[in-house]
């Protein structure tokens, strides 16, 4: 398959396609692992999550990307709150 892609498209499009395919496959596996290990998942919706994983392959990738953004915003919000509390604490102790 890779050889026929190379013959049809050339080197760089084949390289980009191969790397993109590898990244998507890696994200798909990571998304499945994250969904199955998720502690927030309710037992009543567990079968629905399994069905989504099996029948909608992009679902784990989309879940993984949204979870990364959710964690990023949570971490930045907590670090901003911690920095504000440190600043207010240092201004109280210096006064």
Secondary structure as the mmCIF struct_conf table of DSSP 4:
data_model
#
loop_
_struct_conf.conf_type_id
_struct_conf.id
_struct_conf.beg_label_comp_id
_struct_conf.beg_label_asym_id
_struct_conf.beg_label_seq_id
_struct_conf.end_label_comp_id
_struct_conf.end_label_asym_id
_struct_conf.end_label_seq_id
HELX_RH_AL_P HELX_RH_AL_P1 UNK A 2 UNK A 9
HELX_RH_AL_P HELX_RH_AL_P2 UNK A 11 UNK A 36
TURN_TY1_P TURN_TY1_P1 UNK A 37 UNK A 37
TURN_TY1_P TURN_TY1_P2 UNK A 39 UNK A 40
HELX_RH_3T_P HELX_RH_3T_P1 UNK A 43 UNK A 45
HELX_RH_AL_P HELX_RH_AL_P3 UNK A 46 UNK A 55
TURN_TY1_P TURN_TY1_P3 UNK A 57 UNK A 57
HELX_RH_AL_P HELX_RH_AL_P4 UNK A 58 UNK A 94
#
